[in-house]
């Protein structure tokens, strides 16, 4: 059984869209999205440097655009059973599953990026990855410091979020702590101001029920109701990402292979550590399309 997964913020790299828009129809589509959301995705995806694409309001639309273009090029025609995305990747996953049109997905992620950037600017906060250590000890240390386990990523990786001073002194026994280059405490109550503008936009978007199961960051549940999927995506902005539960759901549903769409690499790495029985393929560029088609033929079919 095959699943398609899509990465979140932090996976972006300079020039990552360049190979995908060598195809003229893909380039035209990217230009249409750029015009619709008033953001130059061609510039961001081809010419912008690392600092420019690190900005939340730029990074999020760029990541979803990359995922949608690569999924379009892959053209699996529904030969997969589940989709999942990490954080902003849930929007990509929802579009791949037919819940949202690609254009509505781009409009939604544009607002998400802008509103989360605004929320992050209200109160200084940040995020740090805690690597290794006993899971329960790490979670308790994070909570005792007044922080939130904003991303429980499995595979020995938990991301703490909140006050900068508390993050600087965070040192769970047996763990390494690495500060992340993000502008705020995503997936915590710091992001609450972004919820209402997102909810208002989501209410205006026409959704369809998913054509495959969408695994939710909230609790790893498999959801097919289009409206529920969109509601969960909105609420998840200020709530923790349980990617560990999403990976467990992949295993529980007998998934044998996953393809991570562009900008790929992060999620297949987590799966390799947490659920090594699931084979992985990272679709980083069009050079992997032939291998991905063979991989999909091996694992696909509902």
C-alpha positions in Angstrom: 0.0 0.0 0.0 1.3 3.4 -1.0 1.0 6.8 0.8 2.0 10.3 -0.4 3.4 12.6 2.3 4.3 16.3 2.1 6.9 18.2 4.2 6.5 21.3 6.3 8.3 24.6 6.9 12.1 24.3 7.1 12.4 21.9 4.1 12.8 24.7 1.6 16.1 25.3 -0.2 17.2 28.1 -2.6 16.4 27.3 -6.3 14.2 24.3 -5.5 11.5 25.1 -8.0 13.9 25.6 -10.9 13.8 22.0 -12.2 10.1 21.7 -11.8 9.3 24.7 -14.0 11.4 23.6 -16.9 8.1 22.1 -18.0 6.3 25.0 -19.6 2.8 24.1 -18.4 4.1 23.9 -14.8 5.8 27.3 -15.1 2.5 28.8 -16.5 0.6 27.3 -13.5 3.1 28.7 -11.1 2.7 32.1 -12.7 -1.1 31.9 -12.4 -0.7 31.0 -8.7 1.7 33.9 -8.2 -0.8 36.4 -9.7 -3.7 35.0 -7.7 -1.9 35.3 -4.3 0.2 38.4 -5.2 3.4 36.7 -4.4 6.2 36.1 -7.0 6.7 32.3 -6.6 9.0 32.1 -9.6 11.4 34.6 -8.0 11.1 32.8 -4.6 11.5 29.4 -6.0 14.3 30.1 -8.5 16.3 33.2 -7.6 15.7 34.0 -3.9 18.4 33.3 -1.3 18.1 31.3 1.9 17.2 34.3 4.1 14.4 35.5 1.8 12.7 32.1 1.7 13.2 31.5 5.4 10.6 34.2 6.0 7.3 32.5 7.1 5.1 34.4 4.7 7.4 33.3 1.8 8.3 29.8 2.9 4.9 28.4 3.4 3.4 29.2 -0.1 6.7 28.1 -1.6 6.6 24.7 0.1 3.0 24.0 -0.9 3.8 25.1 -4.5 6.7 22.7 -4.7 4.6 19.9 -3.3 1.8 20.5 -5.8 4.0 20.8 -8.8 5.9 17.6 -8.0 2.7 15.7 -7.3 1.3 16.9 -10.6 4.5 15.7 -12.4 4.3 12.4 -10.6 0.7 11.9 -11.9 -0.2 8.8 -10.0 -3.9 9.0 -10.9 -5.0 7.9 -7.5 -2.7 4.9 -7.3 -2.3 5.5 -3.5 -4.4 5.0 -0.4 -3.4 7.6 2.1 -1.9 11.1 2.2 -0.4 13.0 5.1 1.5 16.3 5.5 3.6 17.8 8.3 2.2 21.2 9.5 1.8 23.4 6.4 2.2 20.2 4.4 -1.3 19.3 5.5 -2.5 21.8 2.9 -0.5 20.1 0.2 -1.9 16.7 1.3 -5.5 18.0 1.3 -5.1 19.3 -2.3 -3.5 16.1 -3.5 -6.5 14.2 -2.0 -8.9 16.5 -3.9 -10.3 18.3 -0.8 -9.1 21.7 -2.2 -8.3 22.9 -5.7 -4.6 23.7 -6.1 -5.5 27.4 -6.4 -7.6 27.4 -3.2 -4.7 25.6 -1.5 -2.4 28.4 -2.6 -4.8 31.1 -1.3 -5.1 29.3 2.0 -1.4 28.9 2.5 -0.7 32.5 1.5 -3.1 33.7 4.3 -1.6 31.1 6.7 1.9 32.4 6.2 1.0 36.0 6.5 -1.1 35.6 9.6 1.4 33.3 11.3 4.1 35.8 10.6 2.0 38.6 12.2 1.3 36.4 15.2 5.0 35.6 15.6 5.8 39.3 15.6 3.6 40.0 18.7 5.7 38.3 21.3 9.3 37.1 20.8 9.4 33.3 20.9 11.1 30.4 19.2 11.5 26.7 18.7 14.3 24.1 19.4 14.7 20.5 18.4 15.4 18.1 21.2 17.2 15.1 19.8 17.4 11.8 21.6 16.8 11.0 25.3 13.9 9.2 26.9 10.7 10.5 25.5 8.8 10.8 28.8 11.8 12.6 30.4 12.0 15.0 27.4 8.3 15.8 27.5 8.4 16.4 31.3 11.4 18.7 31.0 9.8 20.7 28.3 6.6 21.1 30.3 8.4 21.9 33.5 10.2 24.7 31.6 6.8 26.2 30.7 7.3 25.2 27.0 5.2 23.2 24.6 6.1 20.1 22.7 4.9 21.7 19.5 6.1 18.9 17.1 6.2 15.3 18.4 8.0 14.0 15.4 8.9 10.5 16.5 12.2 8.9 15.8 13.7 10.6 18.8 12.9 14.1 17.8 10.6 16.5 19.7 10.4 20.2 19.0 9.9 22.5 22.0 8.4 25.9 21.5 7.8 29.1 23.6 9.8 31.6 25.6 13.3 32.3 24.2 15.0 32.3 27.6 13.4 29.0 28.6 14.5 27.5 25.3 18.0 28.7 25.9 18.2 26.9 29.2 16.5 23.7 28.1 18.6 20.6 28.6 16.8 17.3 29.0 19.0 14.5 30.3 20.5 12.4 27.6 19.4 14.8 24.8 20.9 17.3 22.4 19.1 20.6 21.9 19.4 22.5 18.6 17.8 26.0 18.1 15.7 26.2 14.9 15.8 29.2 12.6 12.1 30.1 12.8 10.5 33.4 13.8 8.0 32.2 16.3 6.5 29.4 18.5 4.4 27.7 15.8 1.7 25.2 16.9 1.3 26.8 20.3 -1.1 29.4 21.8 1.3 32.1 20.5 -0.3 31.5 17.1 -3.9 32.0 18.3 -4.2 35.4 16.6 -3.8 33.6 13.2 -6.8 31.3 13.7 -9.7 33.7 13.1 -8.5 35.1 9.8 -7.8 31.5 8.6 -11.2 30.4 9.8 -12.9 33.2 7.9 -11.1 32.3 4.7 -11.8 28.6 5.1 -15.5 29.3 5.4 -15.5 30.8 2.0 -13.6 27.9 0.3 -15.6 25.2 -1.4 -14.3 21.8 -0.3 -14.9 18.2 -1.5 -14.6 15.0 0.5 -11.2 13.4 0.1 -10.8 10.7 -2.6 -8.3 9.0 -0.2 -7.8 9.0 3.5 -6.1 12.1 4.9 -4.1 11.5 8.1 -4.5 14.3 10.6 -1.7 16.0 12.5 -4.0 16.4 15.4 -4.2 12.7 16.4 -3.2 10.5 13.5 -6.9 9.9 12.6 -7.8 9.1 9.0 -10.3 11.7 7.8 -12.3 11.9 4.5 -14.8 14.7 5.3 -13.5 17.7 3.4 -14.9 20.2 5.8 -13.5 18.4 8.9 -10.1 18.2 7.2 -10.1 21.9 6.5 -11.3 22.7 10.1 -8.5 20.6 11.5 -5.9 22.3 9.3 -7.1 25.7 10.6 -7.1 24.7 14.3 -3.7 23.0 14.0 -2.0 26.3 13.6 -2.1 26.8 17.4 -1.9 23.1 18.4 0.9 20.6 18.4 1.8 18.4 15.4 1.7 14.7 16.3 3.7 13.4 13.4 4.6 10.4 15.6 0.9 9.4 15.5 0.7 10.0 11.8 3.6 7.6 11.2 1.9 5.0 13.5 -1.2 5.3 11.4 0.8 4.6 8.3 2.1 1.4 9.9 -1.3 0.4 11.3 -2.9 0.7 7.8 -0.3 -1.6 6.3 1.4 1.0 4.2 4.5 -0.5 2.6 5.9 2.5 0.8 5.8 6.3 1.0 6.7 8.9 -1.5 7.5 12.3 -0.1 6.8 15.1 -2.6 9.1 18.1 -2.9 10.9 19.6 -1.1 11.5 16.0 0.0 13.9 14.5 2.5 12.8 15.4 6.0 9.8 13.1 6.5 11.3 10.1 4.9 14.3 10.5 7.3 11.9 10.4 10.2 10.1 7.4 8.9 13.3 5.6 8.3 14.2 5.9 12.0 10.7 5.4 13.5 9.1 2.8 11.1 12.0 1.3 9.0 9.7 -1.4 7.7 8.0 1.2 5.5 10.1 1.8 2.3 10.6 5.5 1.4 11.3 7.5 -1.7 12.2 11.3 -1.6 10.9 13.1 -4.8 13.5 15.9 -4.7 13.6 16.7 -8.4 12.2 15.5 -11.8 15.3 13.2 -12.0 13.5 10.9 -9.5 10.2 10.7 -11.4 11.0 7.5 -13.2 12.2 5.8 -10.0 9.0 7.2 -8.2 6.8 5.7 -10.9 8.4 2.3 -10.5 8.2 2.6 -6.7 4.5 3.5 -7.0 3.8 0.6 -9.2 5.4 -1.7 -6.6 3.5 -0.4 -3.6 0.4 1.2 -5.2 -3.1 -0.1 -5.5 -5.9 0.4 -3.0 
